[in-house]
Amino acid sequence: MGLKKGIMARSENILELAEKNGKPESEALHRILECAMTDEEASFILELPAPASDVAAKLNMTEKGVEDKILDLAQRGLVVRSRKGYRYPHDLGTLHDNILASAPQYIPAGIEKLWMDLYEGKQWWREIGEGLASYGLQVLRVIPAEKSISRDIELLPYESMTKIIEENRDLISVRNCCCRTGAKKCNHPVDVCMQFKHRAEYDLFRSGGRKVSADEAVSVALQAVGSGLVPTVTNVSVMDNLEFICFCCGDCCLVLDPLLRIQRVPDVLAYSRFEAKINPETCNGCRHCVPRCHFGAIDMKPLGGEMKAVLDPDKCVGCGVCELSCVPGSITMELVRPPEFIPETIMGPSAIIH
């Protein structure tokens, strides 16, 4: 009865938007939407997608007023671009990402906590993880930290951060990571999320990101992996289809964290073509590599009377982050998978691969 009364007190516009997200009775989502917009704005959003002239006539506005309002809503992550025009994002993950990847001045105060109330309190994390795993497709792929790879090995263009960046040097944007902005569970850098092509265009249109040169993008990427973040891309070998590089952590990422919790990482995330190898003879037991692995692939075990780092190859995604932290040089990255391991095309959740 209490829930029903609470729902009845909500604006009909808010309830209709929540229904579009598949959660019409979610009090947690209602609070997010009420924090993100006014009831008048919710009413405006429900008119979309539609030509500006139609919206203007229906709401007694000028077309310029409609266009300005759409830009304002886009800057705040409340509408997204589609083939039919700007519209409300029906996918809840897209709504989360767009709101929290907005420029700081467009993020409503306190909305991060409301998102985490939904994520943790209502176990949205489980819904995300099980939903992604249900597709049975590895839509994302790890690419290795380049400094962890021997100079004797030449990375393929689509598994090289620097080559992907160079391919897109004409238009690159960098924005805040929506996951770490919302979760705030780690101290990794936030301003590292890299977009190319139409994703970069949209970032710049809505002031969500800043345009950077290829050199600055490489510097950002090196800083990100140096801090222990795992670079991921769409799991395809066609360079034109690589439109972002995410730098993920196991604490905050709305893909990795749910998959780690339900132990379904390999169902969604393709490993790189590399795998870490640890030389027990030279390992000094410093443990620096253990917390660096977001996937729990490294543990300390007694070997010959001393504690040594030991790798579980089934959990190693081949990111090379551990190698960067290994002072004695006991960790090397070995090539264990052929080029054809990376597919040319993949179908999957549009919210991830667009």
C-alpha positions in Angstrom: 0.0 0.0 0.0 2.8 2.4 0.9 4.5 1.8 -2.5 1.3 2.3 -4.4 0.5 5.6 -2.5 4.1 6.8 -3.3 3.6 6.0 -6.9 0.3 7.7 -7.1 1.9 10.9 -5.7 4.4 11.0 -8.5 3.9 13.1 -11.6 2.3 11.2 -14.5 5.1 12.4 -16.7 7.8 11.0 -14.4 5.9 7.7 -14.2 5.7 7.5 -18.0 9.4 8.1 -18.4 10.1 5.4 -15.8 7.9 3.1 -17.8 10.0 3.7 -20.9 12.9 2.5 -18.9 11.1 -0.6 -18.0 10.8 0.4 -14.3 7.4 2.1 -13.8 7.2 1.2 -10.1 10.8 1.9 -9.2 10.9 4.5 -6.4 14.6 4.7 -6.8 14.3 5.6 -10.5 11.5 8.1 -9.8 13.8 9.9 -7.4 16.6 10.0 -10.0 14.2 11.5 -12.6 12.8 14.0 -10.2 16.4 15.1 -9.4 17.3 15.3 -13.1 14.4 17.3 -14.4 11.3 19.3 -13.7 7.9 18.1 -14.4 7.6 20.6 -17.2 10.8 19.3 -18.8 9.5 15.7 -18.4 6.4 16.8 -20.3 8.6 18.3 -23.1 10.7 15.2 -23.3 7.6 13.0 -23.8 6.9 14.9 -27.0 10.1 13.7 -28.6 11.2 12.5 -31.1 9.3 15.0 -33.3 10.2 17.8 -35.7 10.9 21.1 -33.9 8.1 22.7 -35.8 5.6 20.1 -34.5 6.7 20.5 -30.9 6.7 24.3 -31.2 3.2 24.3 -32.5 1.9 21.9 -29.8 3.6 23.6 -26.9 3.2 27.2 -28.1 7.0 27.7 -28.5 9.2 29.1 -31.2 11.2 26.5 -33.2 14.4 28.2 -31.9 13.1 27.8 -28.4 12.5 24.1 -29.0 16.0 23.7 -30.4 17.6 25.5 -27.5 15.6 23.3 -25.1 16.7 20.1 -26.8 20.4 21.3 -26.6 20.0 22.0 -22.9 18.5 18.6 -22.3 21.2 16.9 -24.4 23.9 18.7 -22.3 22.3 17.2 -19.2 22.1 13.7 -20.8 18.3 13.6 -20.8 17.9 13.2 -24.5 20.0 11.4 -27.0 20.4 11.6 -30.8 18.6 8.9 -32.9 17.7 8.3 -36.5 14.2 9.8 -35.7 15.6 12.8 -33.9 16.4 13.6 -30.3 14.6 11.3 -27.8 14.6 10.1 -24.2 17.0 7.1 -23.7 14.9 4.1 -23.0 17.9 2.0 -22.0 18.6 2.8 -18.4 22.3 2.3 -18.7 22.4 4.9 -21.5 20.5 7.3 -19.3 23.0 6.7 -16.4 26.0 7.1 -18.7 24.8 10.3 -20.4 23.8 12.1 -17.2 27.0 11.2 -15.4 29.3 11.8 -18.4 27.9 15.4 -18.8 30.1 18.4 -17.9 30.2 18.8 -14.1 28.0 21.9 -14.2 25.2 20.0 -15.8 25.1 17.1 -13.3 22.4 17.7 -10.6 23.7 17.8 -7.0 23.2 14.5 -5.3 22.2 12.4 -8.3 25.3 10.2 -8.0 24.1 8.9 -4.7 20.6 8.3 -6.1 22.1 6.2 -9.0 24.1 4.2 -6.4 20.9 3.7 -4.4 19.4 2.0 -7.4 22.6 0.1 -8.3 23.4 -1.3 -4.9 20.2 -0.9 -2.9 17.9 -2.3 -5.6 20.6 -4.6 -7.0 20.5 -3.0 -10.5 24.1 -4.4 -10.7 22.7 -7.9 -10.9 20.2 -7.0 -13.6 23.0 -5.4 -15.6 25.4 -8.3 -15.3 22.8 -11.0 -16.0 21.4 -9.0 -18.9 24.8 -8.6 -20.6 25.7 -12.2 -20.0 22.4 -13.4 -21.5 23.4 -12.2 -25.0 26.2 -14.8 -25.1 28.4 -12.4 -27.1 31.7 -11.0 -26.2 30.9 -7.4 -27.3 33.9 -5.8 -25.6 37.6 -6.7 -25.8 40.7 -5.9 -23.6 43.6 -4.3 -25.4 47.0 -4.6 -23.7 49.0 -1.8 -22.1 51.5 -1.3 -24.8 54.5 -0.7 -22.5 53.9 -4.2 -21.1 54.5 -5.9 -24.5 58.0 -6.8 -25.6 59.4 -4.6 -28.4 59.9 -7.8 -30.4 56.2 -8.2 -30.8 54.3 -5.9 -33.1 50.7 -5.3 -32.0 48.0 -5.4 -34.6 46.5 -2.0 -35.4 43.2 -2.7 -33.7 44.9 -3.9 -30.4 47.2 -0.9 -30.1 46.0 2.2 -28.2 48.4 4.5 -30.1 47.4 3.1 -33.5 43.7 3.4 -32.8 44.3 7.0 -31.6 46.4 7.8 -34.6 43.7 6.5 -36.9 41.3 8.9 -35.4 43.6 11.9 -34.9 41.2 14.3 -36.8 38.6 14.1 -34.1 39.1 12.8 -30.5 37.3 13.8 -27.4 38.0 13.0 -23.8 35.4 13.2 -21.0 34.9 12.1 -17.5 34.2 8.4 -16.9 30.5 8.1 -16.0 31.1 5.0 -13.9 33.8 6.5 -11.6 31.9 9.8 -11.5 28.9 8.0 -10.1 30.4 5.3 -7.9 33.5 7.1 -6.5 34.9 3.8 -5.1 38.5 4.2 -6.2 41.2 6.8 -6.8 41.8 6.1 -10.4 41.8 9.1 -12.8 38.3 10.1 -14.1 39.0 12.4 -17.1 40.1 9.6 -19.4 37.1 8.3 -21.4 38.0 8.6 -25.0 35.6 8.9 -28.0 36.1 9.0 -31.7 34.0 9.7 -34.8 30.3 10.4 -34.2 30.7 9.7 -30.5 33.3 12.5 -30.3 31.0 14.8 -32.3 28.1 14.2 -29.9 30.4 14.7 -26.9 31.5 18.1 -28.2 28.0 19.1 -29.3 26.6 18.7 -25.8 29.8 20.0 -24.1 30.3 16.6 -22.4 33.9 16.3 -23.5 36.8 18.3 -24.7 38.6 18.0 -28.0 42.2 16.8 -27.7 45.1 16.2 -30.1 46.4 12.7 -30.8 49.5 13.5 -28.7 47.4 14.5 -25.7 45.1 11.4 -26.2 48.2 9.2 -26.1 49.3 10.9 -22.9 45.9 10.4 -21.3 45.9 6.7 -22.3 49.4 6.1 -20.9 48.4 7.9 -17.6 45.2 5.7 -17.4 46.9 2.4 -17.9 49.8 3.5 -15.7 47.4 4.1 -12.9 46.1 0.5 -13.2 43.0 1.0 -15.5 42.2 -1.6 -18.1 41.7 -0.4 -21.7 38.7 -1.9 -23.5 37.2 -1.4 -27.0 34.5 -2.9 -29.1 35.4 -6.5 -30.0 36.0 -6.1 -33.7 39.1 -5.9 -36.0 37.8 -3.2 -38.3 39.4 0.1 -37.4 36.5 2.2 -38.6 34.2 0.5 -36.1 36.4 1.3 -33.1 34.7 4.5 -31.8 35.9 4.6 -28.2 38.6 3.4 -25.7 37.3 2.9 -22.2 39.6 2.7 -19.2 37.9 0.5 -16.7 38.3 -0.6 -13.1 36.7 -3.5 -11.3 35.3 -1.3 -8.5 33.2 1.2 -10.4 32.7 0.0 -14.0 29.0 -0.8 -14.7 30.2 -3.6 -17.0 33.1 -5.1 -15.1 31.7 -4.8 -11.6 28.5 -6.7 -12.3 30.2 -9.4 -14.3 32.8 -9.9 -11.6 30.1 -10.3 -9.0 28.2 -12.9 -10.9 31.5 -14.5 -12.2 30.6 -14.1 -15.9 33.4 -11.9 -17.2 34.4 -14.1 -20.2 30.8 -14.2 -21.4 30.9 -10.5 -22.3 34.6 -9.4 -22.3 37.0 -10.9 -24.8 40.5 -11.3 -23.4 43.4 -9.8 -25.3 45.7 -12.0 -27.3 48.2 -12.0 -24.5 48.6 -13.7 -21.1 50.8 -12.8 -18.2 53.5 -15.2 -17.1 55.2 -15.0 -13.7 58.8 -16.2 -13.2 58.8 -17.6 -9.6 62.6 -17.6 -9.6 62.8 -13.8 -9.8 59.6 -12.9 -8.0 60.5 -11.1 -4.8 57.1 -11.4 -3.2 56.5 -7.7 -3.1 52.7 -8.2 -3.8 52.4 -5.0 -5.9 50.8 -7.0 -8.7 48.0 -8.5 -6.6 45.8 -5.4 -6.1 46.6 -4.2 -9.6 44.7 -7.1 -11.1 41.0 -6.2 -11.2 40.1 -9.8 -12.1 41.7 -11.6 -9.1 44.0 -13.5 -11.4 47.1 -13.1 -9.1 47.5 -14.5 -5.6 50.4 -15.0 -3.2 51.2 -18.6 -2.5 54.1 -20.4 -0.7 56.7 -21.7 -3.1 60.0 -23.1 -1.9 59.4 -21.6 1.6 58.7 -18.1 0.3 55.5 -16.3 -0.7 55.4 -15.8 -4.5 52.9 -14.3 -7.0 51.0 -17.1 -8.8 48.8 -16.5 -11.8 45.4 -18.1 -12.5 45.5 -18.1 -16.4 41.7 -18.6 -16.6 41.2 -15.2 -15.0 43.9 -13.4 -16.8 42.4 -11.0 -19.4 45.8 -10.0 -20.8 45.7 -6.3 -20.0 49.3 -6.1 -18.9 48.6 -3.8 -16.0 50.4 -6.2 -13.6 53.5 -6.1 -15.7 53.8 -2.4 -15.4 54.0 -2.7 -11.6 56.5 -5.5 -11.4 59.8 -4.0 -10.2 61.9 -7.1 -10.5 60.6 -7.8 -14.0 59.2 -11.2 -13.1 56.0 -10.7 -15.2 56.1 -10.9 -19.0 53.2 -10.8 -21.5 53.2 -13.7 -23.9 51.3 -13.9 -27.1 48.9 -16.9 -26.7 46.2 -16.3 -29.3 46.2 -15.9 -33.1 45.0 -12.8 -35.0 41.8 -14.5 -36.0 40.8 -14.6 -32.3 39.5 -11.1 -32.9 36.4 -11.1 -35.1 35.7 -8.7 -37.9 32.1 -7.9 -36.8 29.9 -8.5 -33.8 26.3 -8.0 -32.9 25.3 -7.0 -29.4 23.7 -4.6 -27.1 23.5 -1.2 -28.9 23.9 0.6 -25.6 27.5 -0.7 -25.5 28.6 -1.0 -29.1 26.4 1.6 -30.9 
